[in-house]
Amino acid sequence: MPGLRVVLFTGKGGVGKSTVAAGTAALAAARGHRTLILSTDAAHSLADAYGAPVPGAEPTRIAENLYVQQVDAQQRFERSWADIQRYLLSVLDAAGMDPVAAEEMTVIPGAEEVLALLELRLQARSGRWDVIVVDCAPTGETLRLLALPEALGWYIERLLPIQRRLVKALRPVLNRAAGVPMPGDSVFEAITRLHSELDEVRELLSGPEASVRLVLTPETVVLAEARRAYTSLSLFGYRVDGVVANRIFPDQPGDGWRDGWVAAQREVLTEVGESFDGLPVWRSEYLPAEPVGEQALADLAARLYGDDDALAAPVGAGPFRVSTSSDGGAVLRLALPFVTRAEVDLARNGDELVLTVGSHRRLLTLPAGLARLRVAGAGVVDGELRVRFREPEPDLEPARAGGRR
């Protein structure tokens, strides 16, 4: 298998995503691929799934070709956040805050997941692996995490240079007037470095060899969350290459309670097939015992994927693409499954499109070829946002698009 294959697993908490991720990694290793499974979930459970100790923060070999890594967030935190934290602590100290409370205040929410992504970057660059499987946090945390590199990039590129110039000019005055230390170059450089590293992670995870798999159980509430996750992942340019329907009751005669569950799950599974039409839906039945250990997990994955290649890279152009139109303009296309026209808000702000879908907003920096054009219209067709661009009108400022489309 050429190159590095990266597969991320996410889903609502409790659907068995860690078990499916661990099984996929075990199957990849059993088929001869140098495989690393890495957890970005603060509640690490991979050691329990494999029934093997995973000491320390480095990849641990638990079987032929199979390594597990449960990231030491504190160690990674000190490496990537130390300069920024030292400055924040000096500010809080000048304000008279208790040192213990200040230490707690300077630990960013979600730091474990963010730093695990930085570890993923290092492992991907190492050349040691054919396959990296990522056991992500539950859906909501994963979506916020994958949106972070782009959001931080907007801040770094537009606001940080302004703040850096202001701080340099005002530092002597503010130091004397308020007694609060101003950030030095090392702080700004640390923030810029953090952004650069996260941006590399985004390029890796939105590239052609990476994809996300949604794990769900056949329940109405779980399916609804999986549909929303599919929309949001597409909004931010991440490919979903399949869905795992987990913990399905075997269709065998039983008591009334189990028969009721079988019937209810059958209805939801029909909806799953309709909702994710065009994507493979792999099914895994409830087992009589919990699969623990590398061999049991590999067997589970072998049954799950059947004759399909569990590591096949996604095909096609991905959720985001640009094509030329016959009149010399262009069309930007972004897959937004399950979204209607009324749910999308679109605005033009200079070289950016501001896309809002539900509670998620994406600031999409336009390629140079589109930035010089005006927006001529937009709409949602067959689960895809299409924005039409045309040459600017003579002697007029480039048009701005706003409001609902």
N, C-alpha and C positions, 0 to 999 in steps of 0.2 A: 504494500500500500504506500504510494508516494506521499511525501510531505507529512505534516502533522495534522491529525484529526482531533477536533475538540467537540465534545458533546456535553451540553449542560442539561441537567434535570431539575425541574421545578414543579410545584403544584401546591395546592392547599395543604396546610399542616395536617398530618395524620393519614395521608392517602397512600403512604408507602414509597415515596420518591427515593428515599435513601436506599431501600432494599432493591428497587429497580436499578438505580445507578450502580450500586455495588455489584449486582448481577451482571450488568452490561460490561463493567470493567473486568470482572472475572472471566467472562466469555471471551473478551478481546485478548486477554493474556493467554487463555487456554489455546487460542488459535495462533499464537506465536508473535503477537504484537507487544512491544515494550510499552507497558501501560501504567499510568499514574492515575489514581483517583484522589481528588483533592476536595475537601469540604470547605465551603464558604459559610456554612451555617454555624452560628455561635454555639449551638447545642450539638457538638460533634457526636456522631453515633456510628461512624464507620468501624471503629475498633470492635464495638459490640456486634455489628452485623457480621463481621468476619470471624468473630470469636478469637481474636488474636491481639496481643498487646501492641500498641503503637506508641513507643516511648519517644519523647523529644519532639522537635519541630521539623526534622528533616524527613524526606521520604523513607519509609520503612518497608523492606521486602517481606511479604507474607506468603508468597508463592512464586513459582517460576514466572518471570516476566511481569509480576504484579506488585506494585508499590502503593502504599497508602500514606497520605500526608494530612495531618490535622494541624493547621497552621497555629503557631504560637503567636497570638495577637499582640501580646505585650512586647515580645522581642521585635516583631516587625514594626510595631508602633514607635519604639525608640529609634528605629532606623529611619523612618520616613517622616515622623511628626516632631522629633526632638527639638529642632530649631524653633519651630512655630510655638511649641508648648513652652519653651523657656521664656520666650517673649511674653506670652499670655500670663505666665506666672509672675513675671516682673511687674506687669500692669496691675494684677490683682494684689500683689504685695504692696505696691504703692498706694492702693486704695484701702489697705488695712485689713484685707480678708485673711482669715485663718488659713495657714498653709495646707492643712489637710483638706479643707473645703475647696481651696483653690485647685489642688491637684485633681479633685473630682470634676470641677468645672471645666477643666481643660482637656478632658477626654471626650472626643467627638462622638455623638450618637452614631451607632452603626459602624464604629471603627473596625470591629473584627471582620465584617464582611468586606469593607473597603480594602483592608490590608491583605486579606486573602486573595483579592483580585490582583494586587501587586505581586504576591507570591506566584500566582498563575502566570503572570508576565515573565517572571524570572525562569520558571520551569519551561515555558514555551520557547524561550530563547536559548535554553541550555543544550538543545539537540539530543537529549537523552531519551526522548519518548517518541513513539509512533502515535500513541493515543493518550489524550488527557480527558478523563471524565470528571465533571464538576458536579458535586452534590450541593445544589444551591439551597439558600434559605427558602422558607415558604414564599408564595407568589408575590405578595405585596412588597416584602423587603427586597426581593430580587428585582422587581420592576424599578423601585427607587434607586437601587444600586446601579443598574445598567443605564439609567438616565443620567447618573452623576457625571461621568466624564464630559459629556456634551455641555451640561449646565455649567460646570466648573470652567470649561473652556471659554464660554461666553464671558464670564467674569474676568478671567485672566487676560483675554485679548482686548477687552474694551475698558474695564474699570481699573484694573490693577496698574497700568501705566500712568493713569491720571492720579491715582492715590499715591503712587511712588513719587511723582514730581511734587505733589502738594506736601507730602511728609518731609521731603528734603528741604523744601523752602521754609516750612513752618516749624521744623524740629527745634531750633534754638528758642523760639518764642514760646512754644507749647511746653517745652521742658521747664523753662523758668516760671511760666504762669501756673501750670497745673501740677508740676512735679511728676508727671506721668511719662515714662520712657516711650519714645517713639520707635517704631520698628526699623531695624537696620537692614542693610542689603541682604544679609544672610536669611532673614525672614522671607523677604520677597522671593529670593532665589529658591528657598525651600518650597514655597507655594507653587512656583513655576515648575520646579522639578516634579512635584507631586502630580500636577496637571499633565505634564508630558508623559509620565509613566501611565497614568490612567487613560490617556488618549491612545497609547499603544495597545492597552487592553481592549479598548473599544474597536480599534482597527482589527485586532485579532478576532474578536468575538462576532463582528459583523462581516467578516471575510467569507470567502466561498467554502472554506474547509471547516467552518464552525456552524453549529446549529443548536437549537433548544428543543427539548422534548417535554411535553406537558404530561404530567401524570395525574390521573383522576380516578375516583371511584364512581360507579354508576349511580349517582344521586343528583337530584335536580339542583340543589344549592352548589354542589361541587362543580357541576357542569357549567353553571352560570359564571362562576369565577374563572374557569378555564377559558371560556369564550372571551371574557374581558381581558384575560392575560394575553390571548392570541392577538387581539386588537392592539393592545399596548406595545407588545413586542414588535409588531409590524410597524407601528408608528415610529419607533426608534430605530428601525432598520435591521432588526434581528430576525433571522430565519427560523421558523418552526418547521421541523422536518417530520414530525409524527406525534401521535398521541398514544399513551399507554392507559388502557382501561384496566384497572387493577382490582383485585379482590372481588371477582365475580363468583356468585354462588353457582356451583355445578347444577345443571338442569337434570336432576334426578328426583324420582318420587321420594317424598319425605313428609314431614309433618306440615300442618297448615301454616305454621309460622314461617318456615323456610320457603314453602311454595309461594307465599305472599311476597317475600323478598325477591325470589326468582322472577316473578311476574313484573314487579316494580322495576327491577334492574333491566329487564328486557325492553321495557318502554324507553328508559333513559338511554340505553345503548343504541336504540334506533335514532334517537335525537343526536347522540354523539356522532354517528355516521353521517347524518344530514348536516350537522354543524361544521364538521371538519372534512367535508367533501373534497376530494383531491389529495388528502393526506392519508398515509397509512394509519390505521387504528389497530394497535396490537392489544390482544386480550390476555389477561392472566387470571386464572381461577384461584379462588381461595384454596389454600393447601391444608391438609390435615394437621400439619405442624409448621411452626415458624422456620423458614430457611435460615440457618446460621452456618457460617463457614464458607470458604471459597468454593468448594465443590458443589454444595447445595445451591449457592447463589448462581453459579455458572449453569447448573441444570435448569434453574428457574428461567434464566435468560434464554437458554437454548429453546425451551418450550415456548416462550413468549414470542420470539422473533421467527421461529419456524424456519422456512426456507429463505427468508429475507436476509439481506446483508445488514447486520446490526450497525455497521460502521460506514455504510454508503453515504457519501457526501451529497448534500442537497443539490438538485439540478435547477437550472433556470437562472434568471437574472436577479432574483432576490426581491424583497419588498419595495425597493426604491430604484427607479430607473428613469432615464430621460431619452426621448426619441424626437427626431425632427419631423415636422409636418410638411405637407405638400406646398404650403404657401410661404415657406421659408422661416416659419416660426418653430416653436418647440412645444412639447408636451411633457410635463413632469408627472410621473405616475407613482403613487404610493399606496400599497395594499393596506386597506383598512377593513378587514372582515367584520361583518355583523354591524357595521356603522351605517346610519342613514344620513341623508343630506342635512337634515335639521340638527344633527348632533355634532357637526363639524363647524368650527369657527376658524376663518382664515383671514389673515391680514398681512400686508406687505409693509416692511419697515426697512427701507434702504436696500441692502443686499441680503435681507433675510425674509423668509416666510415664517410667520408665527402661526403654528397649528395648534389648536386646542380641541381635544376630543375627551369629553367627560372631565375627569379631574386631572388629566395629563396634558401638559403643554410642551411642545417641542419648538425650539428656535432653530430653523433649518437654514444654514448659510448656503446661499445659492452658488452653484458653479459660475465661473467667470462668464461663460457663454450665455447663461440665463440672466445674470445680474444686470446686464445692459439692456435687457428687454423689458417691456411692460407686461403686466398681467392682463390678459384679454378676457378671462373668464375661468370658472372652476365649477366642478360638480363631482358627485359621487356616483359612479356607474359600476354595477356588479361588484360591490365591495372594494372599489378602488377609487381613490381620490385622483382626479385628473385636473391639472392646472395648465391652462393654455397661455403661452407667451407669444407676443408679437413684437415686431420692430416698433420703437417709439414713434409717436406722431411727430411730424416735422414741427420744429419751433415750439414744442411743448415739453414740459417736464415729464419724466417717466411717471406713468400712472401708478397709483397706489390702490391696492385691493383691500377692502375691509368689509366687516359684517359677515353674516352667515351665508354660506354657499350651499 
